Amino acid sequence: MRASYRWLKELLPGLSASPEEVALRFGAAGLAVDGVRRFGAGLESILVVKVLGKEPHPTRASLNLVTIDRGGVTQRVVCGAGNVPAPGGLVVLAPLGAVLPGMDGPLMPKDIAGVMSEGMLCSETELGLAESAEGILILPEGSANPGARFVDAFPAAQDTIYELDIMPNRPDALGHVGLARELGALLALPFTPPAAGTPARHSSERLEALIQVENRDTERCPHYAAGAVLGVVIAPSPLWLQWRLQSLGVRPISNVVDITNLLLLEFGQPLHAFDLDRVHGGQIIVRRANAGEPFSTLDGVARTLDTDDLVIADAEGPSALAGVMGGLDSEIRATTKRVLLECAYFTPRGVRRSARRYGLHTEASHRFERGVDYAAISHVLARAKTLMTELASGTAVPGAIDARGSEPVLPEITLRSARLDALLGASVPFDEARAIIERLGFPILEAKGSGASATLRVGMVSFRPEVKREASLIEEICRVRGLDAIPTRLPPVIPQPPRLTGKLERDVGAAAVALGLSEAVTFAFVSEADLAKVHAPKPSVWLSNPLSEERNVMRTSLLPGLLEALRRARRRGEARARLFTVGSCFGAPVSQIAQGARPRLLADVGLLPREELRFAAVLAGPRQEYLTLKPEEVDVYDAKGVALELIERVIGRHASVRLTSADARPAHLHPRGASEIAVGEILVGHLGPLHPDVVDALDLGAGAQIIELDLEAVQHLGKVVPEFRAIPRLPAVTRDLSLVVDDGIGAGKVGETLEQAGGTLCESIELVALFRGGSLPTGQKSLTFRVICRDPKARSASEEARTLTDKEVDEVQGRMLKAAQTEFGATLRG
């Protein structure tokens, strides 16, 4: 919405703040100012001059030589306009040096077809006062003396215009009266709404004899008011009115239509003017449209109405789409003599539906959709009649017809001083709060008590329909006082362990994506029941105002959200899932753990919860088809490969996987396959198949492989810069060693023992096969390790490096076999 500083100054005579200060106060109070521009900028040097005579240009038939009086100084200018007035008429001159809107530089003398012209007679378009003009601007006779500055004679030609972003909950700010009331409250200035005035002429006609009004839908139209003005003369509006409308983005049409637009911008109350002689049957009926009823709106579009549409009809059919747009047949014309004025309150929902149904968003519908001030209808109608007698030479018919239903009942609110201070977090003098409420237009019905026990009984007002409870009234006090009046108090800072940097989260996420996983964004809020289903630690942080019971605690594990994503995917027919998530888990503060309490607020324990950054991934479904013709389900070895590669990419170190002991196994992992992920001796996470109990509890339908990493532990390891070694100059000797061991012995432990026994000649050892069944006894398995032996000097430039002999490799293999037999009772598989 556009707003005029000059208009606000007229409504607030005591306003001394500059346009820039007003913009700042509006913005601080929640009325966002998107822009400030000058209307009529650069007109300071423009002069009012009198035409003394005109004669044809000697060589151009389309031009005239106009002699003008600049206030005792005579000058001749060349003019191409066809509406130069007769001698004595007043026009506007841009003298040499003037800079008009759109010009690149100052006006200079110009030779026009052999005649030197020193200046220019201007149109409203050239002055920046209108979008179009048919000729030069002709001023009213006697409105100024020749030679006077144009802006001194016509102050309305200059203004400061605000581009306001009005929120839907502030319908009062869609009119200058509401903005002036708001500004008066902000600057502690007295404000009085403009009076309706007394019509200059009264008619002896009775309104009821001219028009009959029937309101058949008081639910959608609780108040319909009608008045009449007779004997109007349709003509252009005064210049001040035209420029005011132009500055606010409204095109002037005629004095009668311009008055309705002026009052819309003044009060935020749309009005509609009908040609009374074109209202058939002398009837106005407020009703619902008939199914398929035809209607042509003012924009010339023929429409077919819906039964949900509210229309203003006469005896023959619709004359207006209520609250949206008038009809083509009853619009004001140049021949109109009698005007019927409509001022009504239409319920927002009905107007909104009709406007959207036909794609019509008008100035009227914009305001009706948000709620106009239904208590001001009679006042605005009376003011419209007064202005039409002043500006359109009309004669007002006394009285008005009010077709009413049940209007909304205004509530009362009790404002408590103690609640005001508690909600704002600052002590507010109650006398100051009362003064603010009164400046905003809320009546004080009763005042009781003093100090912290003081209360006010406040009546609500129709122009602020969104203020319905005590908290809203307190918000109004806060807005007017200013947010800066609320002291800033930092909360007590409790030392916490150093947090991880965001770079680690990004690195882990990037590595996971590179390995073919997709990120699942999960809630940090979960339910206690879901945590119990995955055997996670009990929650320690409860939400005071949860979204729902399914999101009432802060998570202690990433699995509930991640497995919920897996469950949804499976229910939608997606069998393969490769998902990961990174986020914080919230554990109990140390003091809470010691007390075993369940506080609902963190302040109850004086410490923030332990926030631990973790990574979790789930692998489920068949492997990719290109790996095998008959894809098998992913297993723990797939999870192991992803986990080890992920760690190496993030920190540049090799990790190992070892089976967990029974007492250390996470309860949500299957006893067979649950493993620890370690870097050296540092435990960084777990992996393994999901326990069947968890699968059943979450209704997953099938198992899945889980990877969990403690990113804080990973962070403490630091990142190792990779070291590159030269390619060996000599070949390696490769042997496969197949050992039969008890099924309960971990392959990782066997591999570590073999590597230690191999000594310096053993370059690497890797498990390449696992076999059960066949000729092997029950309870045993076969592990095949690939042993690579090479002279360690083969990677250097030493001349002593040599290729190993079979005897040396046999010795290495023998030591490995002996160590395995001693440690695990292993036997060599035949």
C-alpha positions, 0 to 999 in steps of 0.5 A: 500500500502507498501512503502520503506523508502530506495526508498524514500531516493533515490528519495529525496537525502536530506532526513535526517529524520528518518523512524519514523519521516517520518511516523509521517509526513505522518500521520499528512498530511492525509496519514495514516500509519497503520504499520512500519516494518523492512525488513531484520531485524537481518542481521547485523551479517551475513557475505559474505564468499568465498567457498574454497572447498566441500567434502561429509559428512562422514556418510550422503550422502545428506550433504556436508562439505563446507570449506569457507574463512571468510576473512583470517579465514578458517572454515568448515560448514555442508550444505545440499543445493544442489547448493553449488557453485564451489570454488571461489563462494560467499555465505552467512554465519550466524556465531555463535550467529546470530539470524535469522528471525523465530529463538527462540535464537542465533545460537549455535554449532551443532553436525550433524551426528558426525561432529560439525558445527559452523555456517550456510550457508543461503538461502534468505528465512532463511534471511527473504528476500524471501518467498521461495528459492531452495537453499542457496543464491549465490552472484554475482562474485566479488560483495563483499570481503570475511569476509565483513558484508552482509548488508554493501555489499548489503544495499538493503537487509535492509529497513523500510517498511510502511503500508500506508492506501491511500484514493481513492482520492489520486492516486498519493500516490500509487507510490513512486514518488508521495510519495517522492513529498509529503514528499518533500513538507512536509519537504521543500526538493527539489524533481526531478522525476527520469529521463527516461534515455537513452537506452544503445542500440538502434535498427535500426528497425522501430516501425511501421514496427513491430506493428500497433496500432488502438484505436477504443475507445478513450472514454474509453482509451484516450491515448494508447502508445506502445514501443518495446525492441528487443533481451531481455534475460529473466533471474532473476533480480538483487538481489537489484530489487528482494529484493525491490519487495519482501519487497513491497509484489510483487513476483519476476518473471523475469527481464522483468516482474519485471521491469514493476512491479518496475515502477508500484510501482515507478510511480503508472503507470501500464504497460503490457509487451507482447511477440511481437512474439505472437501478431498475425498479428502484430496488437494491437486493443483497442476495446470493447469485443464482446458479449460472446467472450472467453478470458483466463486471466493470472491467468489461468481462462477461461472467457466469456467477456461482451460488456462493457469490454474494451480489448487489442486485436490482429488480432485473439482475446483479449490479455488483459482485459484493465486495469485489467489483461493480457492474458495467450497466450501473457505473457512473457516466458523464450523463449521471445526475443522481448517485446512489452510494453504497457503504457496507460490511461484507464478511472476509471469507465470502469476499475472498472466495469470490475474488479468487474464483474469478481471479479479481484482486481489487482495492476493495476486495483487498480490504474486505478480505482482511476486515473493514471497520464495520462501526465506521460505515455510517460515518464514511457514508455521511462524509461521502455525501458531504464531499459530493455536495462540495466537489460535484455540486450535488444535493444530499438526500437526508438520512441513510437506509441501514439494512442490518444483521447481527454485527460482531460483539466487541469483547473486553480484556483485563490487562494486569500489570504483573502479567504485562511485566512478566510477558515483556521481561521488563517493568513497564509503568502502568500509567504509561501502558494506559496512555499507550492503550488510549492513544491506540483508540482502545477505551478504558472501561475500568481501572483497579488497584495499584502497583503490581496488582493494578488492572485495567478493563479495556474495551476492544475496537472494531478497527482492530479485529485481531486484538482479542486477548490480553497477550495481544494488548501487551504486544501493542504496548510493546510495539509502541514503546519500542523493542529497544525499551526491553533490556537485553539480558544474556542468559547465564553461560554454563561452560560446555565441552568444546563443540565439534566444527561444522567441517567434520559434519560436512566431510562425513556427509560428503564421504557418505554421499560419495560411497552411494548413501543418501542423506535422510533429514530426521527430527531431533524430537522423537517419542519415548516409545520409539527410543525404547523400541531401539533400546536407546538410552532413556530421554533426559530432555522433555519438551514443554510444548511438543508438536505431538506426543510422537515428538515429546523428547529430544533423541538419544539415538539417531536410529528412530528417525533413520529406521522410520525413513526405511519403514516408509520407503519399504511401505512404498515398494522401495526394497533397496535403501542406502540412507545416512543421517548426521545429527546431535543426540542429547544425553543427561547432564552429569548432575541429572544422571546422579539425581536420577530425576526427570526435569521438564525444564533445563533450568531445573538442573542448572546444566545443559544436556550433553550434546553428542554429534553422531553418524548413523547409516542403514543398508537394506535390500539387495546389492546392486545388480551389476555385482551378481546376476542374482543379487543377494541381500546386503550383509554385515560385510557390506556394512563393514566395507562402508564403515572402514572406507568412510573413516579412511576418507574422513581422517586418513587412517585405517580402521578395524572391525572386531566382534563385540563381547556379549556384555558390550554388545549394543542391545539393538544389534544382533548377537551374531555380527555385532562388531566394534569399529576401532582405530587403533585402540580407540573405539569409534562406533559399532556396526552389525545386523539389526536385532529381530526384536527391533525389526518386529517392534518397528514393523520393518518387515525385514532386517537391515545393517546398521553403522553408527559412529561417534563423531566426537571420538573420530574428531579427537583422532585428527586427520592424517595427511597421507604419506606416499611410498615408492612403488616396489622395485621387486615383485612380492610373493603371495600365499593363501593360508586356510585355517580351520578354527572354532566358529566363535573365534573372530577373524579379526583376532586371527588376522592380527595374530598372523600379522604379528607372527609374520614379522618384517617380511609380511607386507600385508595380510587380508581375509579373502574367504570364509567357509562353513559346512561341507566336510568341516565339523559342525561348530567350525569354520575355514578362514582363508588369508592372503599373505603378501611377503616382500623384502621391506627394502624393495621400496627404497633405493637400497642396492641390498634389496632382493627377491625373497626365496621360497624357503624364506616365505615358507618360514614366514608361513610356518611361524604364522601357522604355529602362532595360530595353532598355539593361540586358537587351536587352528589347523591347516585346512587340507 
